[in-house]
Amino acid sequence: MRLAQANAPAAGFNPKMSRFAVEILVIGAVVVALGFAAVLGGGALAAALTPVVPLSFDRKLGEIGAMTVMADECKNPAAKKYVEELARPLLAEAGELPFEFSFRVVNDEAVNAFCLPGGFVTVNRGLLEAAESGEEVAGVLGHEIQHALLRHGTRRMLREMGGSLALSLMLGGTDLHQYGSLAKDLTGLSYDRGQESEADREGVRLL
């Protein structure tokens, strides 16, 4: 008995504690994996369901996003009228429109324009000043109009919302969406390469 006691490890041995540590690591890995699956799988499913989402959803998204654009609108009414006149034949060529488009020009020197879901088109003054012809501006407008008609912004936001929704449900959360952060995301929306190519192709068709 004494010999056995003398040879015993000083710190002892607890197989239950070792198994517990391994189980904690496994559970942690599973939670992380489920999180990624929820974000990717849930988002992809939500984006695929875009065709069944009512168009009123696009309009609401666009309204929320438009309210967050802080740039001053151009005070020269001729600028907005010019943009609307260039857009009119493009919209007529697009056929029956799912919603009414609205246009505004803002005092931003960047050569840029963007369209929020629901047909809210914003054109920077810098684009109008840099363009050498109305056709160049019309080309940009055709591209942005197609982003709205193809519901690219809505699809992208649904993908992000769907992933967050799935993850929140999995973790038992109740606060599924914050409209403030959604509106902020909308104004800085960037499309993937496939969506940009599609908008280019369909925009040229309108021209």
Protein Blocks (a to p, Z undefined) as FASTA:
>chain_A
ZZmmmmpcfkbpafklmmmmmmmmmmmmmmmmmmmmmmmmmmmmmmmmmmmpcfklmmmm
mmmmmmmmmbdcdfblklmmmmmmmmmmmmmmnopafbdcdddddddfbdcddddehhia
cddfklmmmpgbfklmmmmmmmmmmmmmnommmmmmmmmmmmmmmmmmmnopablbcfkl
mmmmmmmgccdfklmmmmmmmmmmmZZ
